[in-house]
Amino acid sequence: MTPDQVRQVRTLRAGGEPIFSLVAGYGVSRATVYRAP
């Protein structure tokens, strides 16, 4: 993931976006979404 994508994922997660939605939208694994710093 690019730094911009990581920022977007963090923002969406903080806003309550479901993990499965982020996984599908970014084409990454659940582990990647959970590890986004």
PDB file of N, CA, C and O in Angstrom:
ATOM      1  N   MET A   1       0.829  -1.167   0.000  1.00  0.00           N
ATOM      2  CA  MET A   1       0.000   0.000   0.000  1.00  0.00           C
ATOM      3  C   MET A   1       0.880   1.240   0.000  1.00  0.00           C
ATOM      4  O   MET A   1       1.947   1.275   0.613  1.00  0.00           O
ATOM      5  N   THR A   2       0.404   2.245  -0.701  1.00  0.00           N
ATOM      6  CA  THR A   2       1.110   3.520  -0.714  1.00  0.00           C
ATOM      7  C   THR A   2       0.822   4.267   0.592  1.00  0.00           C
ATOM      8  O   THR A   2      -0.157   3.967   1.276  1.00  0.00           O
ATOM      9  N   PRO A   3       1.665   5.230   0.934  1.00  0.00           N
ATOM     10  CA  PRO A   3       1.386   6.009   2.145  1.00  0.00           C
ATOM     11  C   PRO A   3       0.013   6.691   2.104  1.00  0.00           C
ATOM     12  O   PRO A   3      -0.652   6.805   3.133  1.00  0.00           O
ATOM     13  N   ASP A   4      -0.407   7.139   0.933  1.00  0.00           N
ATOM     14  CA  ASP A   4      -1.735   7.758   0.809  1.00  0.00           C
ATOM     15  C   ASP A   4      -2.840   6.752   1.106  1.00  0.00           C
ATOM     16  O   ASP A   4      -3.817   7.079   1.781  1.00  0.00           O
ATOM     17  N   GLN A   5      -2.689   5.533   0.605  1.00  0.00           N
ATOM     18  CA  GLN A   5      -3.694   4.504   0.852  1.00  0.00           C
ATOM     19  C   GLN A   5      -3.758   4.157   2.337  1.00  0.00           C
ATOM     20  O   GLN A   5      -4.840   3.950   2.888  1.00  0.00           O
ATOM     21  N   VAL A   6      -2.596   4.096   2.977  1.00  0.00           N
ATOM     22  CA  VAL A   6      -2.567   3.801   4.413  1.00  0.00           C
ATOM     23  C   VAL A   6      -3.323   4.877   5.183  1.00  0.00           C
ATOM     24  O   VAL A   6      -4.099   4.563   6.086  1.00  0.00           O
ATOM     25  N   ARG A   7      -3.106   6.139   4.835  1.00  0.00           N
ATOM     26  CA  ARG A   7      -3.819   7.236   5.498  1.00  0.00           C
ATOM     27  C   ARG A   7      -5.324   7.111   5.288  1.00  0.00           C
ATOM     28  O   ARG A   7      -6.109   7.330   6.211  1.00  0.00           O
ATOM     29  N   GLN A   8      -5.718   6.759   4.068  1.00  0.00           N
ATOM     30  CA  GLN A   8      -7.144   6.618   3.771  1.00  0.00           C
ATOM     31  C   GLN A   8      -7.753   5.483   4.591  1.00  0.00           C
ATOM     32  O   GLN A   8      -8.844   5.626   5.145  1.00  0.00           O
ATOM     33  N   VAL A   9      -7.050   4.364   4.665  1.00  0.00           N
ATOM     34  CA  VAL A   9      -7.547   3.217   5.431  1.00  0.00           C
ATOM     35  C   VAL A   9      -7.684   3.590   6.903  1.00  0.00           C
ATOM     36  O   VAL A   9      -8.686   3.252   7.533  1.00  0.00           O
ATOM     37  N   ARG A  10      -6.699   4.278   7.457  1.00  0.00           N
ATOM     38  CA  ARG A  10      -6.766   4.685   8.853  1.00  0.00           C
ATOM     39  C   ARG A  10      -7.962   5.589   9.103  1.00  0.00           C
ATOM     40  O   ARG A  10      -8.668   5.440  10.100  1.00  0.00           O
ATOM     41  N   THR A  11      -8.185   6.526   8.190  1.00  0.00           N
ATOM     42  CA  THR A  11      -9.312   7.448   8.331  1.00  0.00           C
ATOM     43  C   THR A  11     -10.639   6.699   8.254  1.00  0.00           C
ATOM     44  O   THR A  11     -11.540   6.932   9.060  1.00  0.00           O
ATOM     45  N   LEU A  12     -10.752   5.805   7.287  1.00  0.00           N
ATOM     46  CA  LEU A  12     -11.993   5.045   7.130  1.00  0.00           C
ATOM     47  C   LEU A  12     -12.244   4.132   8.330  1.00  0.00           C
ATOM     48  O   LEU A  12     -13.376   4.028   8.802  1.00  0.00           O
ATOM     49  N   ARG A  13     -11.195   3.470   8.824  1.00  0.00           N
ATOM     50  CA  ARG A  13     -11.344   2.606  10.001  1.00  0.00           C
ATOM     51  C   ARG A  13     -11.796   3.416  11.201  1.00  0.00           C
ATOM     52  O   ARG A  13     -12.669   2.981  11.952  1.00  0.00           O
ATOM     53  N   ALA A  14     -11.211   4.587  11.387  1.00  0.00           N
ATOM     54  CA  ALA A  14     -11.586   5.443  12.516  1.00  0.00           C
ATOM     55  C   ALA A  14     -13.044   5.883  12.408  1.00  0.00           C
ATOM     56  O   ALA A  14     -13.708   6.125  13.417  1.00  0.00           O
ATOM     57  N   GLY A  15     -13.529   5.983  11.177  1.00  0.00           N
ATOM     58  CA  GLY A  15     -14.908   6.388  10.954  1.00  0.00           C
ATOM     59  C   GLY A  15     -15.903   5.247  11.035  1.00  0.00           C
ATOM     60  O   GLY A  15     -17.106   5.455  10.875  1.00  0.00           O
ATOM     61  N   GLY A  16     -15.405   4.028  11.284  1.00  0.00           N
ATOM     62  CA  GLY A  16     -16.296   2.887  11.464  1.00  0.00           C
ATOM     63  C   GLY A  16     -16.493   2.015  10.243  1.00  0.00           C
ATOM     64  O   GLY A  16     -17.368   1.149  10.238  1.00  0.00           O
ATOM     65  N   GLU A  17     -15.696   2.226   9.204  1.00  0.00           N
ATOM     66  CA  GLU A  17     -15.807   1.401   7.989  1.00  0.00           C
ATOM     67  C   GLU A  17     -15.461  -0.047   8.339  1.00  0.00           C
ATOM     68  O   GLU A  17     -14.446  -0.291   8.992  1.00  0.00           O
ATOM     69  N   PRO A  18     -16.282  -1.009   7.919  1.00  0.00           N
ATOM     70  CA  PRO A  18     -15.999  -2.417   8.212  1.00  0.00           C
ATOM     71  C   PRO A  18     -14.719  -2.889   7.515  1.00  0.00           C
ATOM     72  O   PRO A  18     -14.420  -2.481   6.392  1.00  0.00           O
ATOM     73  N   ILE A  19     -13.977  -3.748   8.198  1.00  0.00           N
ATOM     74  CA  ILE A  19     -12.722  -4.264   7.654  1.00  0.00           C
ATOM     75  C   ILE A  19     -12.960  -4.953   6.313  1.00  0.00           C
ATOM     76  O   ILE A  19     -12.190  -4.752   5.374  1.00  0.00           O
ATOM     77  N   PHE A  20     -14.015  -5.762   6.209  1.00  0.00           N
ATOM     78  CA  PHE A  20     -14.250  -6.490   4.961  1.00  0.00           C
ATOM     79  C   PHE A  20     -14.449  -5.547   3.787  1.00  0.00           C
ATOM     80  O   PHE A  20     -14.091  -5.868   2.654  1.00  0.00           O
ATOM     81  N   SER A  21     -15.014  -4.394   4.059  1.00  0.00           N
ATOM     82  CA  SER A  21     -15.215  -3.400   3.008  1.00  0.00           C
ATOM     83  C   SER A  21     -13.870  -2.839   2.542  1.00  0.00           C
ATOM     84  O   SER A  21     -13.654  -2.650   1.345  1.00  0.00           O
ATOM     85  N   LEU A  22     -12.980  -2.578   3.481  1.00  0.00           N
ATOM     86  CA  LEU A  22     -11.652  -2.068   3.132  1.00  0.00           C
ATOM     87  C   LEU A  22     -10.846  -3.116   2.373  1.00  0.00           C
ATOM     88  O   LEU A  22     -10.141  -2.796   1.415  1.00  0.00           O
ATOM     89  N   VAL A  23     -10.954  -4.368   2.805  1.00  0.00           N
ATOM     90  CA  VAL A  23     -10.244  -5.456   2.127  1.00  0.00           C
ATOM     91  C   VAL A  23     -10.691  -5.543   0.671  1.00  0.00           C
ATOM     92  O   VAL A  23      -9.861  -5.644  -0.232  1.00  0.00           O
ATOM     93  N   ALA A  24     -11.983  -5.504   0.447  1.00  0.00           N
ATOM     94  CA  ALA A  24     -12.514  -5.592  -0.913  1.00  0.00           C
ATOM     95  C   ALA A  24     -12.158  -4.353  -1.730  1.00  0.00           C
ATOM     96  O   ALA A  24     -11.821  -4.460  -2.910  1.00  0.00           O
ATOM     97  N   GLY A  25     -12.231  -3.199  -1.117  1.00  0.00           N
ATOM     98  CA  GLY A  25     -11.988  -1.953  -1.833  1.00  0.00           C
ATOM     99  C   GLY A  25     -10.542  -1.732  -2.221  1.00  0.00           C
ATOM    100  O   GLY A  25     -10.261  -1.132  -3.258  1.00  0.00           O
ATOM    101  N   TYR A  26      -9.619  -2.213  -1.395  1.00  0.00           N
ATOM    102  CA  TYR A  26      -8.201  -1.986  -1.659  1.00  0.00           C
ATOM    103  C   TYR A  26      -7.498  -3.221  -2.207  1.00  0.00           C
ATOM    104  O   TYR A  26      -6.341  -3.138  -2.619  1.00  0.00           O
ATOM    105  N   GLY A  27      -8.174  -4.360  -2.218  1.00  0.00           N
ATOM    106  CA  GLY A  27      -7.577  -5.575  -2.772  1.00  0.00           C
ATOM    107  C   GLY A  27      -6.401  -6.084  -1.957  1.00  0.00           C
ATOM    108  O   GLY A  27      -5.424  -6.587  -2.511  1.00  0.00           O
ATOM    109  N   VAL A  28      -6.499  -5.953  -0.640  1.00  0.00           N
ATOM    110  CA  VAL A  28      -5.436  -6.425   0.246  1.00  0.00           C
ATOM    111  C   VAL A  28      -6.031  -7.407   1.247  1.00  0.00           C
ATOM    112  O   VAL A  28      -7.247  -7.575   1.330  1.00  0.00           O
ATOM    113  N   SER A  29      -5.145  -8.052   2.005  1.00  0.00           N
ATOM    114  CA  SER A  29      -5.619  -9.015   2.995  1.00  0.00           C
ATOM    115  C   SER A  29      -6.093  -8.303   4.258  1.00  0.00           C
ATOM    116  O   SER A  29      -5.792  -7.131   4.481  1.00  0.00           O
ATOM    117  N   ARG A  30      -6.837  -9.036   5.074  1.00  0.00           N
ATOM    118  CA  ARG A  30      -7.284  -8.474   6.354  1.00  0.00           C
ATOM    119  C   ARG A  30      -6.089  -8.102   7.212  1.00  0.00           C
ATOM    120  O   ARG A  30      -6.097  -7.071   7.886  1.00  0.00           O
ATOM    121  N   ALA A  31      -5.060  -8.942   7.187  1.00  0.00           N
ATOM    122  CA  ALA A  31      -3.869  -8.664   7.995  1.00  0.00           C
ATOM    123  C   ALA A  31      -3.242  -7.332   7.599  1.00  0.00           C
ATOM    124  O   ALA A  31      -2.783  -6.576   8.456  1.00  0.00           O
ATOM    125  N   THR A  32      -3.224  -7.050   6.309  1.00  0.00           N
ATOM    126  CA  THR A  32      -2.654  -5.784   5.842  1.00  0.00           C
ATOM    127  C   THR A  32      -3.451  -4.611   6.381  1.00  0.00           C
ATOM    128  O   THR A  32      -2.874  -3.607   6.799  1.00  0.00           O
ATOM    129  N   VAL A  33      -4.763  -4.726   6.375  1.00  0.00           N
ATOM    130  CA  VAL A  33      -5.603  -3.638   6.882  1.00  0.00           C
ATOM    131  C   VAL A  33      -5.387  -3.465   8.384  1.00  0.00           C
ATOM    132  O   VAL A  33      -5.301  -2.338   8.872  1.00  0.00           O
ATOM    133  N   TYR A  34      -5.297  -4.573   9.116  1.00  0.00           N
ATOM    134  CA  TYR A  34      -5.089  -4.476  10.562  1.00  0.00           C
ATOM    135  C   TYR A  34      -3.718  -3.895  10.899  1.00  0.00           C
ATOM    136  O   TYR A  34      -3.555  -3.224  11.918  1.00  0.00           O
ATOM    137  N   ARG A  35      -2.729  -4.158  10.034  1.00  0.00           N
ATOM    138  CA  ARG A  35      -1.370  -3.675  10.302  1.00  0.00           C
ATOM    139  C   ARG A  35      -1.113  -2.271   9.796  1.00  0.00           C
ATOM    140  O   ARG A  35      -0.039  -1.724  10.044  1.00  0.00           O
ATOM    141  N   ALA A  36      -2.054  -1.673   9.099  1.00  0.00           N
ATOM    142  CA  ALA A  36      -1.844  -0.304   8.606  1.00  0.00           C
ATOM    143  C   ALA A  36      -1.551   0.582   9.814  1.00  0.00           C
ATOM    144  O   ALA A  36      -2.407   0.759  10.682  1.00  0.00           O
ATOM    145  N   PRO A  37      -0.348   1.132   9.867  1.00  0.00           N
ATOM    146  CA  PRO A  37       0.070   1.862  11.071  1.00  0.00           C
ATOM    147  C   PRO A  37      -0.775   3.078  11.371  1.00  0.00           C
ATOM    148  O   PRO A  37      -0.526   3.776  12.354  1.00  0.00           O
TER     149      PRO A  37
END
